[in-house]
């Protein structure tokens, strides 16, 4: 599993691994139904409040039966993330606990790991 970093959509600040540059952030991941997952100790692997970003991305864009594994959903989500088609909906990543979901793909932080 690789390291993932995005730009928070409300503050436009990179989402760093907890403790990087002696900084601690609380990050919220939102779906298009008003649900959110709060992460107080981001480890860099796309998990926010116990929910995988790519699994949520797949769930927001696909209908699955109960036999689909989390790994399959994650692979589907990664495929959606790097697809050039524009009809997908995306989770939102914010530092604010008050947010109204918008369909805007979070920007990747290009300097991750530096």
Residue pairs with C-beta under 8 A, 6 or more apart in sequence:
1 45
1 46
2 45
3 17
3 44
3 45
3 112
3 113
4 44
4 45
4 46
4 53
4 108
4 112
5 14
5 15
5 16
5 17
5 44
5 108
5 109
5 111
5 112
5 113
6 14
6 15
6 93
6 106
6 107
6 108
6 109
7 13
7 14
7 15
7 93
7 106
7 107
7 108
7 109
8 14
8 15
8 25
8 27
8 93
8 94
8 95
9 92
9 93
9 94
9 102
9 104
9 106
10 94
10 95
10 96
10 99
11 94
11 95
11 96
13 25
13 95
14 109
14 111
14 112
15 25
15 27
15 42
15 93
15 109
16 23
16 25
16 42
17 42
17 43
17 44
18 24
18 25
18 40
18 41
18 42
18 43
24 40
24 41
25 42
25 95
26 38
26 39
26 40
26 95
26 97
27 38
27 39
27 42
27 48
27 93
27 94
27 95
28 36
28 37
28 38
28 39
28 48
28 93
28 94
28 95
28 96
28 97
28 99
29 36
29 37
29 39
29 48
29 49
29 51
29 53
29 56
29 91
29 92
29 93
30 36
30 91
30 92
30 93
30 94
30 99
30 101
31 56
31 59
31 60
31 91
31 101
32 60
32 89
32 101
32 103
34 101
36 49
36 97
36 99
37 48
37 49
37 50
37 51
37 56
38 48
38 49
38 97
39 47
39 48
39 49
42 48
44 112
46 52
46 53
46 54
47 53
48 93
52 70
52 74
52 77
53 77
53 91
53 93
54 73
54 74
54 76
54 77
54 78
54 81
55 70
55 73
55 74
55 77
56 77
56 91
57 77
57 80
57 81
57 88
57 90
57 91
58 64
58 73
58 74
58 76
58 77
58 80
59 73
60 88
60 89
60 90
60 91
61 76
61 80
61 88
61 89
62 73
62 76
64 73
80 88
88 105
89 103
90 103
90 104
90 105
90 106
91 106
92 99
92 101
92 102
92 104
92 106
93 106
